[in-house]
Amino acid sequence: QLQLVEYGGGLVQPGGSLRLSCAASGFSSDFYAIGWFRQAPGKEREGVSCISGSSSSTNYADSVKGRFTISRDNAKHTVYLQMNSLKTADTAVYYCAARNLVFSRCVFEPEGYDYWGQGTQVTVSS
């Protein structure tokens, strides 16, 4: 069973930065597509960014383009989400998820993912 654990959430002021980490264990997910999602209170879970299983393609929601960067380090079995120029609207619980398919492509639909982390809170506030 693949296990995903998110790290790096916290409280940051508007304009600040955070780097989230999604660490995988259990078996290798190095070639699975990984997505980052977020869910704010009273809102549906939305896709933020994803990286394909081959790491050849990435995708971003329009709301975070130019501010967030996704990357992966297969040697550490970890996917990162660098978040810069944070806004209060970015406040949410952030989840990472993995698709159970080698060399899977990047998708933003939550139902396309098979494994989920427990989430980490990101609060952007002055």
N, C-alpha and C positions, 0 to 999 in steps of 0.2 A: 504494500500500500504506500503510495507516494504521500509524503507529508510536506506541507508548505507552511513556513512561519515568516511573518512579516516583522520587520524591525524598523525603527527610525522615526516613528511618528512623534508628535509633540506639539507644543505651543510655540508659535512664531508670529512675529509682527508682520503686517502687510509689507510687501516688498522683500521679505526675507526668503531664505532657502532652506530646504530640507532634502535629505536623500533617504528614500525608502529602500529597504533590501527585502528580497524574497528568497529565503534559503530553502532548498529542497533536500529532503532526505528520504530514505526508504528504498528507492531505486533511482536510477539515473533519469533525469528529465531534461538532460542537456540538449536534446533534439526535439523537445516538445514546444509548441507555441505557448508562450506565457502572456497573460493579459493582466493589466491593472485595472481595477474597477473601483468606484467609490459610491457611497450611499450617504446622503445627508438626511437628517430627520424629516420624515414626511414625504420623502422623494424616492423614486425608484432607483435601483442600482444602475449605474451608467458606466459604459466603457470609457476609460481614460487613455490608455495606450496599450499596445501589444507588440510583441516581437515574434517573428516566425520561428519555426523549429530550426531552420538553417541559419537563423540570424541575418538573413540577407535582406529582410524587409521589416520595416517598422511602420506603425500607424498611430495617429494621435487624434483625439477629439478636437474639434475646431476651437473649443474653449481653452485648450492648453497648448496649442501649437505655438512654437517659438519660445515657450517657457519651460516645458517639461522635456526630458530626454530619457529614453529607455535604453538599457544596455544589459549585456549578460557576460558573466565570467564563468565559463564552463569548468574551469579548474577549481572554482569554489562552489560550483552548483548554485549560483546565486544570480538573480536578476535584479537590477537596480532601476529606480525611478528618481532621477534628479529633478527636483522641482524648484524653479527659480521664479522670482517676481511674484510671489504668492499673493493671492487676493483673499478677501474674506469669503468670497464665493467658493473657494477651494476647500473650505471646512467640510469635513466628512470623515467617515470611516473608510479607509482604503484597504482593499483586498487584492491579493494576487491569486491567479488561478492558472491551471495547466490543462492543456488538451491532451488526452490520452491517445496520441497518434504521432508517430515519428515523422519528423519533417512536416508537421502540420502547418497550415497557413494561419495567418493572423486574422481573427474575427473579433467583432465587438459584441456579439450576442452572448449574454451570460450562459444561456443553455448550451452553448457550444463548448463549454469547459466541464471537465470531469472532476477535478480536484481543486479545493479551495483552502486558503489559509483562514485564520481566525479573525484577521483584520487588525488594523492599527489606526488609532485616532489621530487625525491631523486637525488642529485648530489654528486658524489664522485670525488674530485679533490684536487690537492695540490696547 
